[in-house]
């Protein structure tokens, strides 16, 4: 995914085993960091909240 405006955090892709088939199979999409996703910090675009966030 090209990110010319640096809108995305440099985190590795999150593997989802059951996404190998189905409607969204093979698609790339972003998840805003105000949603809790296991293994990723939740900051909501706020550096202070990001610093307080645990994985």
PyMOL Python script that loads the backbone (N, CA, C, O; Angstrom):
from pymol import cmd

cmd.read_pdbstr("""\
ATOM      1  N   UNK A   1       0.850  -1.167   0.000  1.00  0.00           N
ATOM      2  CA  UNK A   1       0.000   0.000   0.000  1.00  0.00           C
ATOM      3  C   UNK A   1       0.898   1.233   0.000  1.00  0.00           C
ATOM      4  O   UNK A   1       1.753   1.375   0.874  1.00  0.00           O
ATOM      5  N   UNK A   2       0.717   2.104  -0.948  1.00  0.00           N
ATOM      6  CA  UNK A   2       1.503   3.336  -1.033  1.00  0.00           C
ATOM      7  C   UNK A   2       0.921   4.367  -0.066  1.00  0.00           C
ATOM      8  O   UNK A   2      -0.295   4.542   0.003  1.00  0.00           O
ATOM      9  N   UNK A   3       1.784   5.041   0.670  1.00  0.00           N
ATOM     10  CA  UNK A   3       1.352   5.999   1.691  1.00  0.00           C
ATOM     11  C   UNK A   3       2.119   7.310   1.535  1.00  0.00           C
ATOM     12  O   UNK A   3       3.002   7.613   2.337  1.00  0.00           O
ATOM     13  N   UNK A   4       1.786   8.079   0.517  1.00  0.00           N
ATOM     14  CA  UNK A   4       2.485   9.331   0.233  1.00  0.00           C
ATOM     15  C   UNK A   4       2.293  10.401   1.304  1.00  0.00           C
ATOM     16  O   UNK A   4       3.142  11.280   1.449  1.00  0.00           O
ATOM     17  N   UNK A   5       1.198  10.344   2.053  1.00  0.00           N
ATOM     18  CA  UNK A   5       0.925  11.371   3.063  1.00  0.00           C
ATOM     19  C   UNK A   5       1.187  10.885   4.490  1.00  0.00           C
ATOM     20  O   UNK A   5       0.822  11.556   5.455  1.00  0.00           O
ATOM     21  N   UNK A   6       1.818   9.720   4.618  1.00  0.00           N
ATOM     22  CA  UNK A   6       2.190   9.149   5.915  1.00  0.00           C
ATOM     23  C   UNK A   6       0.996   9.053   6.859  1.00  0.00           C
ATOM     24  O   UNK A   6       1.072   9.455   8.020  1.00  0.00           O
ATOM     25  N   UNK A   7      -0.094   8.520   6.350  1.00  0.00           N
ATOM     26  CA  UNK A   7      -1.312   8.386   7.137  1.00  0.00           C
ATOM     27  C   UNK A   7      -1.388   7.050   7.872  1.00  0.00           C
ATOM     28  O   UNK A   7      -2.277   6.850   8.699  1.00  0.00           O
ATOM     29  N   UNK A   8      -0.465   6.135   7.578  1.00  0.00           N
ATOM     30  CA  UNK A   8      -0.514   4.803   8.168  1.00  0.00           C
ATOM     31  C   UNK A   8       0.691   4.568   9.065  1.00  0.00           C
ATOM     32  O   UNK A   8       1.784   5.063   8.792  1.00  0.00           O
ATOM     33  N   UNK A   9       0.484   3.808  10.140  1.00  0.00           N
ATOM     34  CA  UNK A   9       1.576   3.453  11.035  1.00  0.00           C
ATOM     35  C   UNK A   9       2.337   2.280  10.425  1.00  0.00           C
ATOM     36  O   UNK A   9       1.742   1.452   9.736  1.00  0.00           O
ATOM     37  N   UNK A  10       3.641   2.200  10.668  1.00  0.00           N
ATOM     38  CA  UNK A  10       4.455   1.142  10.062  1.00  0.00           C
ATOM     39  C   UNK A  10       4.391  -0.181  10.825  1.00  0.00           C
ATOM     40  O   UNK A  10       5.428  -0.705  11.233  1.00  0.00           O
ATOM     41  N   UNK A  11       3.204  -0.721  11.020  1.00  0.00           N
ATOM     42  CA  UNK A  11       3.043  -1.994  11.701  1.00  0.00           C
ATOM     43  C   UNK A  11       2.954  -3.113  10.674  1.00  0.00           C
ATOM     44  O   UNK A  11       2.477  -2.894   9.560  1.00  0.00           O
ATOM     45  N   UNK A  12       3.405  -4.304  11.034  1.00  0.00           N
ATOM     46  CA  UNK A  12       3.318  -5.422  10.089  1.00  0.00           C
ATOM     47  C   UNK A  12       1.866  -5.841   9.873  1.00  0.00           C
ATOM     48  O   UNK A  12       1.016  -5.565  10.719  1.00  0.00           O
ATOM     49  N   UNK A  13       1.571  -6.502   8.756  1.00  0.00           N
ATOM     50  CA  UNK A  13       0.204  -6.979   8.503  1.00  0.00           C
ATOM     51  C   UNK A  13      -0.250  -7.943   9.595  1.00  0.00           C
ATOM     52  O   UNK A  13       0.560  -8.673  10.166  1.00  0.00           O
ATOM     53  N   UNK A  14      -1.514  -7.940   9.874  1.00  0.00           N
ATOM     54  CA  UNK A  14      -2.111  -8.817  10.879  1.00  0.00           C
ATOM     55  C   UNK A  14      -2.671 -10.051  10.173  1.00  0.00           C
ATOM     56  O   UNK A  14      -3.651  -9.937   9.437  1.00  0.00           O
ATOM     57  N   UNK A  15      -2.070 -11.230  10.379  1.00  0.00           N
ATOM     58  CA  UNK A  15      -2.565 -12.425   9.687  1.00  0.00           C
ATOM     59  C   UNK A  15      -3.925 -12.863  10.228  1.00  0.00           C
ATOM     60  O   UNK A  15      -4.133 -12.919  11.440  1.00  0.00           O
ATOM     61  N   UNK A  16      -4.829 -13.166   9.335  1.00  0.00           N
ATOM     62  CA  UNK A  16      -6.161 -13.642   9.707  1.00  0.00           C
ATOM     63  C   UNK A  16      -6.395 -14.938   8.942  1.00  0.00           C
ATOM     64  O   UNK A  16      -6.714 -14.918   7.753  1.00  0.00           O
ATOM     65  N   UNK A  17      -6.237 -16.065   9.632  1.00  0.00           N
ATOM     66  CA  UNK A  17      -6.288 -17.371   8.971  1.00  0.00           C
ATOM     67  C   UNK A  17      -7.608 -17.629   8.257  1.00  0.00           C
ATOM     68  O   UNK A  17      -7.610 -18.190   7.161  1.00  0.00           O
ATOM     69  N   UNK A  18      -8.725 -17.233   8.848  1.00  0.00           N
ATOM     70  CA  UNK A  18     -10.020 -17.539   8.236  1.00  0.00           C
ATOM     71  C   UNK A  18     -10.380 -16.580   7.101  1.00  0.00           C
ATOM     72  O   UNK A  18     -11.472 -16.675   6.539  1.00  0.00           O
ATOM     73  N   UNK A  19      -9.475 -15.656   6.757  1.00  0.00           N
ATOM     74  CA  UNK A  19      -9.750 -14.713   5.671  1.00  0.00           C
ATOM     75  C   UNK A  19      -9.218 -15.213   4.328  1.00  0.00           C
ATOM     76  O   UNK A  19      -9.096 -14.437   3.380  1.00  0.00           O
ATOM     77  N   UNK A  20      -8.901 -16.508   4.244  1.00  0.00           N
ATOM     78  CA  UNK A  20      -8.380 -17.064   3.001  1.00  0.00           C
ATOM     79  C   UNK A  20      -9.467 -17.261   1.960  1.00  0.00           C
ATOM     80  O   UNK A  20      -9.179 -17.474   0.782  1.00  0.00           O
ATOM     81  N   UNK A  21     -10.715 -17.191   2.397  1.00  0.00           N
ATOM     82  CA  UNK A  21     -11.827 -17.304   1.456  1.00  0.00           C
ATOM     83  C   UNK A  21     -12.945 -16.384   1.921  1.00  0.00           C
ATOM     84  O   UNK A  21     -12.971 -15.967   3.079  1.00  0.00           O
ATOM     85  N   UNK A  22     -13.857 -16.070   1.032  1.00  0.00           N
ATOM     86  CA  UNK A  22     -14.978 -15.215   1.386  1.00  0.00           C
ATOM     87  C   UNK A  22     -14.942 -13.888   0.658  1.00  0.00           C
ATOM     88  O   UNK A  22     -14.057 -13.637  -0.160  1.00  0.00           O
ATOM     89  N   UNK A  23     -15.908 -13.046   0.959  1.00  0.00           N
ATOM     90  CA  UNK A  23     -16.104 -11.781   0.264  1.00  0.00           C
ATOM     91  C   UNK A  23     -14.901 -10.846   0.352  1.00  0.00           C
ATOM     92  O   UNK A  23     -14.579 -10.176  -0.629  1.00  0.00           O
ATOM     93  N   UNK A  24     -14.238 -10.784   1.486  1.00  0.00           N
ATOM     94  CA  UNK A  24     -13.113  -9.860   1.672  1.00  0.00           C
ATOM     95  C   UNK A  24     -11.752 -10.512   1.426  1.00  0.00           C
ATOM     96  O   UNK A  24     -10.718  -9.874   1.625  1.00  0.00           O
ATOM     97  N   UNK A  25     -11.740 -11.763   0.999  1.00  0.00           N
ATOM     98  CA  UNK A  25     -10.497 -12.486   0.763  1.00  0.00           C
ATOM     99  C   UNK A  25      -9.610 -11.752  -0.236  1.00  0.00           C
ATOM    100  O   UNK A  25     -10.064 -11.365  -1.313  1.00  0.00           O
ATOM    101  N   UNK A  26      -8.343 -11.562   0.127  1.00  0.00           N
ATOM    102  CA  UNK A  26      -7.375 -10.931  -0.755  1.00  0.00           C
ATOM    103  C   UNK A  26      -7.381  -9.416  -0.747  1.00  0.00           C
ATOM    104  O   UNK A  26      -6.534  -8.798  -1.392  1.00  0.00           O
ATOM    105  N   UNK A  27      -8.308  -8.801  -0.036  1.00  0.00           N
ATOM    106  CA  UNK A  27      -8.375  -7.340   0.009  1.00  0.00           C
ATOM    107  C   UNK A  27      -7.477  -6.792   1.115  1.00  0.00           C
ATOM    108  O   UNK A  27      -7.270  -7.446   2.137  1.00  0.00           O
ATOM    109  N   UNK A  28      -6.951  -5.604   0.908  1.00  0.00           N
ATOM    110  CA  UNK A  28      -6.182  -4.895   1.918  1.00  0.00           C
ATOM    111  C   UNK A  28      -7.025  -3.730   2.409  1.00  0.00           C
ATOM    112  O   UNK A  28      -7.600  -2.994   1.607  1.00  0.00           O
ATOM    113  N   UNK A  29      -7.101  -3.561   3.720  1.00  0.00           N
ATOM    114  CA  UNK A  29      -7.851  -2.433   4.256  1.00  0.00           C
ATOM    115  C   UNK A  29      -7.186  -1.950   5.534  1.00  0.00           C
ATOM    116  O   UNK A  29      -6.391  -2.669   6.141  1.00  0.00           O
ATOM    117  N   UNK A  30      -7.508  -0.754   5.930  1.00  0.00           N
ATOM    118  CA  UNK A  30      -6.935  -0.144   7.126  1.00  0.00           C
ATOM    119  C   UNK A  30      -7.958  -0.149   8.254  1.00  0.00           C
ATOM    120  O   UNK A  30      -9.165  -0.101   8.017  1.00  0.00           O
ATOM    121  N   UNK A  31      -7.458  -0.206   9.479  1.00  0.00           N
ATOM    122  CA  UNK A  31      -8.300  -0.119  10.670  1.00  0.00           C
ATOM    123  C   UNK A  31      -7.784   1.057  11.489  1.00  0.00           C
ATOM    124  O   UNK A  31      -6.623   1.069  11.896  1.00  0.00           O
ATOM    125  N   UNK A  32      -8.632   2.037  11.730  1.00  0.00           N
ATOM    126  CA  UNK A  32      -8.251   3.212  12.518  1.00  0.00           C
ATOM    127  C   UNK A  32      -7.833   2.781  13.915  1.00  0.00           C
ATOM    128  O   UNK A  32      -8.416   1.856  14.479  1.00  0.00           O
ATOM    129  N   UNK A  33      -6.844   3.433  14.467  1.00  0.00           N
ATOM    130  CA  UNK A  33      -6.312   3.021  15.762  1.00  0.00           C
ATOM    131  C   UNK A  33      -7.174   3.442  16.949  1.00  0.00           C
ATOM    132  O   UNK A  33      -6.669   3.541  18.067  1.00  0.00           O
ATOM    133  N   UNK A  34      -8.456   3.689  16.728  1.00  0.00           N
ATOM    134  CA  UNK A  34      -9.352   3.874  17.858  1.00  0.00           C
ATOM    135  C   UNK A  34     -10.157   2.612  18.122  1.00  0.00           C
ATOM    136  O   UNK A  34     -11.006   2.581  19.012  1.00  0.00           O
ATOM    137  N   UNK A  35      -9.884   1.569  17.340  1.00  0.00           N
ATOM    138  CA  UNK A  35     -10.479   0.253  17.567  1.00  0.00           C
ATOM    139  C   UNK A  35      -9.402  -0.662  18.135  1.00  0.00           C
ATOM    140  O   UNK A  35      -8.280  -0.693  17.629  1.00  0.00           O
ATOM    141  N   UNK A  36      -9.740  -1.409  19.186  1.00  0.00           N
ATOM    142  CA  UNK A  36      -8.787  -2.339  19.781  1.00  0.00           C
ATOM    143  C   UNK A  36      -8.598  -3.537  18.864  1.00  0.00           C
ATOM    144  O   UNK A  36      -9.556  -4.226  18.515  1.00  0.00           O
ATOM    145  N   UNK A  37      -7.351  -3.773  18.480  1.00  0.00           N
ATOM    146  CA  UNK A  37      -6.976  -4.940  17.688  1.00  0.00           C
ATOM    147  C   UNK A  37      -5.831  -5.606  18.435  1.00  0.00           C
ATOM    148  O   UNK A  37      -4.821  -4.966  18.729  1.00  0.00           O
ATOM    149  N   UNK A  38      -5.984  -6.896  18.744  1.00  0.00           N
ATOM    150  CA  UNK A  38      -4.970  -7.617  19.509  1.00  0.00           C
ATOM    151  C   UNK A  38      -3.597  -7.477  18.865  1.00  0.00           C
ATOM    152  O   UNK A  38      -3.434  -7.694  17.665  1.00  0.00           O
ATOM    153  N   UNK A  39      -2.613  -7.111  19.682  1.00  0.00           N
ATOM    154  CA  UNK A  39      -1.247  -7.003  19.209  1.00  0.00           C
ATOM    155  C   UNK A  39      -0.858  -5.643  18.661  1.00  0.00           C
ATOM    156  O   UNK A  39       0.293  -5.441  18.274  1.00  0.00           O
ATOM    157  N   UNK A  40      -1.802  -4.702  18.621  1.00  0.00           N
ATOM    158  CA  UNK A  40      -1.526  -3.364  18.103  1.00  0.00           C
ATOM    159  C   UNK A  40      -1.946  -2.322  19.140  1.00  0.00           C
ATOM    160  O   UNK A  40      -2.964  -2.504  19.809  1.00  0.00           O
ATOM    161  N   UNK A  41      -1.187  -1.238  19.286  1.00  0.00           N
ATOM    162  CA  UNK A  41      -1.571  -0.193  20.238  1.00  0.00           C
ATOM    163  C   UNK A  41      -2.791   0.593  19.756  1.00  0.00           C
ATOM    164  O   UNK A  41      -3.011   0.745  18.555  1.00  0.00           O
ATOM    165  N   UNK A  42      -3.572   1.087  20.705  1.00  0.00           N
ATOM    166  CA  UNK A  42      -4.761   1.882  20.399  1.00  0.00           C
ATOM    167  C   UNK A  42      -4.498   3.310  20.857  1.00  0.00           C
ATOM    168  O   UNK A  42      -4.344   3.558  22.053  1.00  0.00           O
ATOM    169  N   UNK A  43      -4.443   4.252  19.916  1.00  0.00           N
ATOM    170  CA  UNK A  43      -4.124   5.627  20.282  1.00  0.00           C
ATOM    171  C   UNK A  43      -5.130   6.647  19.812  1.00  0.00           C
ATOM    172  O   UNK A  43      -5.133   7.773  20.309  1.00  0.00           O
ATOM    173  N   UNK A  44      -5.983   6.295  18.871  1.00  0.00           N
ATOM    174  CA  UNK A  44      -6.987   7.228  18.378  1.00  0.00           C
ATOM    175  C   UNK A  44      -6.397   8.466  17.728  1.00  0.00           C
ATOM    176  O   UNK A  44      -7.040   9.516  17.703  1.00  0.00           O
ATOM    177  N   UNK A  45      -5.185   8.362  17.202  1.00  0.00           N
ATOM    178  CA  UNK A  45      -4.554   9.516  16.575  1.00  0.00           C
ATOM    179  C   UNK A  45      -3.948  10.492  17.569  1.00  0.00           C
ATOM    180  O   UNK A  45      -3.487  11.566  17.182  1.00  0.00           O
ATOM    181  N   UNK A  46      -3.943  10.128  18.850  1.00  0.00           N
ATOM    182  CA  UNK A  46      -3.442  10.995  19.909  1.00  0.00           C
ATOM    183  C   UNK A  46      -2.145  10.404  20.468  1.00  0.00           C
ATOM    184  O   UNK A  46      -2.180   9.317  21.045  1.00  0.00           O
ATOM    185  N   UNK A  47      -1.005  11.082  20.317  1.00  0.00           N
ATOM    186  CA  UNK A  47       0.267  10.543  20.802  1.00  0.00           C
ATOM    187  C   UNK A  47       0.269  10.235  22.300  1.00  0.00           C
ATOM    188  O   UNK A  47       0.920   9.282  22.729  1.00  0.00           O
ATOM    189  N   UNK A  48      -0.450  11.028  23.102  1.00  0.00           N
ATOM    190  CA  UNK A  48      -0.513  10.781  24.543  1.00  0.00           C
ATOM    191  C   UNK A  48      -1.236   9.466  24.827  1.00  0.00           C
ATOM    192  O   UNK A  48      -0.759   8.660  25.626  1.00  0.00           O
ATOM    193  N   UNK A  49      -2.380   9.241  24.182  1.00  0.00           N
ATOM    194  CA  UNK A  49      -3.107   7.984  24.375  1.00  0.00           C
ATOM    195  C   UNK A  49      -2.309   6.798  23.843  1.00  0.00           C
ATOM    196  O   UNK A  49      -2.341   5.714  24.427  1.00  0.00           O
ATOM    197  N   UNK A  50      -1.603   7.000  22.750  1.00  0.00           N
ATOM    198  CA  UNK A  50      -0.775   5.940  22.185  1.00  0.00           C
ATOM    199  C   UNK A  50       0.308   5.524  23.175  1.00  0.00           C
ATOM    200  O   UNK A  50       0.594   4.336  23.322  1.00  0.00           O
ATOM    201  N   UNK A  51       0.914   6.507  23.857  1.00  0.00           N
ATOM    202  CA  UNK A  51       1.955   6.216  24.844  1.00  0.00           C
ATOM    203  C   UNK A  51       1.399   5.446  26.039  1.00  0.00           C
ATOM    204  O   UNK A  51       2.120   4.664  26.659  1.00  0.00           O
ATOM    205  N   UNK A  52       0.128   5.657  26.368  1.00  0.00           N
ATOM    206  CA  UNK A  52      -0.503   4.972  27.498  1.00  0.00           C
ATOM    207  C   UNK A  52      -1.029   3.593  27.127  1.00  0.00           C
ATOM    208  O   UNK A  52      -1.306   2.769  27.998  1.00  0.00           O
ATOM    209  N   UNK A  53      -1.162   3.352  25.840  1.00  0.00           N
ATOM    210  CA  UNK A  53      -1.783   2.126  25.347  1.00  0.00           C
ATOM    211  C   UNK A  53      -0.881   0.919  25.542  1.00  0.00           C
ATOM    212  O   UNK A  53       0.326   0.979  25.306  1.00  0.00           O
ATOM    213  N   UNK A  54      -1.486  -0.175  25.975  1.00  0.00           N
ATOM    214  CA  UNK A  54      -0.802  -1.461  25.983  1.00  0.00           C
ATOM    215  C   UNK A  54      -1.258  -2.216  24.749  1.00  0.00           C
ATOM    216  O   UNK A  54      -2.251  -1.839  24.127  1.00  0.00           O
ATOM    217  N   UNK A  55      -0.568  -3.248  24.394  1.00  0.00           N
ATOM    218  CA  UNK A  55      -0.964  -4.022  23.201  1.00  0.00           C
ATOM    219  C   UNK A  55      -2.276  -4.711  23.397  1.00  0.00           C
ATOM    220  O   UNK A  55      -2.752  -5.400  22.495  1.00  0.00           O
TER     221      UNK A  55
END
""", "prot")
cmd.dss("prot")
cmd.show_as("cartoon", "prot")
cmd.util.cbc("prot")
cmd.orient("prot")
